[in-house]
Amino acid sequence: MPSNEYWQFPAIDPVAFSIGPIDVHWYGISYLVAFAFAYFWGVRQTKTDENWSKEQFSDLLFWCFIGVFVGGRVGYTLFYHFDYFLADPLYIFYVHEGGMSFHGGLLGVIAAMFLYAKKKKRDFLQVGDFVAPLVPMGLFFGRIGNFINGELWGRAAEVPWAMYFPSGGPVPRHPSQLYEALLEGLLLFLVILWFQRKPRGTGAVSGLFLLGYGIARFIVEFFREPDAHLGLLSLGMSMGQWLTLPMIILGIILMVRAQRRV
């Protein structure tokens, strides 16, 4: 039986409310809040950035919205359940079973930004610098949604704030969803805001986001339970850590490149 020495996961119903036969889940609400914040902050940025209008940003946000969901689902399928895809290619459409990958979502957003930039004849890195500050708080709300769902919990732990999760077995675990919310979300958002206080070369803010997220995710992966069917891979690193390495390298390259062009 679980010991009272550690926290018990709060009994939160994943369904926030129902409208007739339709259940509205907290996780879905977290996505809506994330996009609402992105819209609010993006509109705020258009008031100080003469290169963007509210209408241009709204158009870009729609492209990114599509990129997040398509890329997130495709990435989750290919990175974490490629065997399912090989057995049944239609698995990629089984969205009702859950499963989204941040790295896939990021690739989807990058693809959306590239297509947008090409269509509108804009500098791709300039688009990236505008979008980068909008992402961290989206991650924050998304990870809070993971916590409410009691999913993506951490490794077994004995720290005072360890928690028993309903699906996590009889051992206390790191609430790694909250670690991610704070590091990848709130802290990274504040760091980017501080960094933007001075004029930066094109690509610098994009590079900082990639570098900051990569470092934060790499650290948190030491506390997050690896996917059961993957476990730890080469060098004792998780899939999440391996996927962040290219982000860290690219982030450094973009920041160095931007600094040289100032």
Buried (B, 14 or more C-beta within 10 A) or exposed (E): EBEEEBBEBEEEEBEBEEEEEEEEBBBBBBBEBBBEBBBEBBBEBBEEBEEBEEEBBEEBBEBBBBBBBBBBBBBBBEBBBEEBBEEEEEBBEBEEEEBBBBBBBBBBBBBBBBBBBEEEEBEBBBBBBBBBBBBBBBBBBBBBBBBBBBBBBBBEBEEEEBBBBEEBEEBBBBBBBBBBBBBBBBBBBEBBEEBBEEEBBBBBBBBBBBBBBBBBBBBBBBBBBBBEEEEEEEEEBBBBBBBBEEBBEBBBBBBBBBEEEE
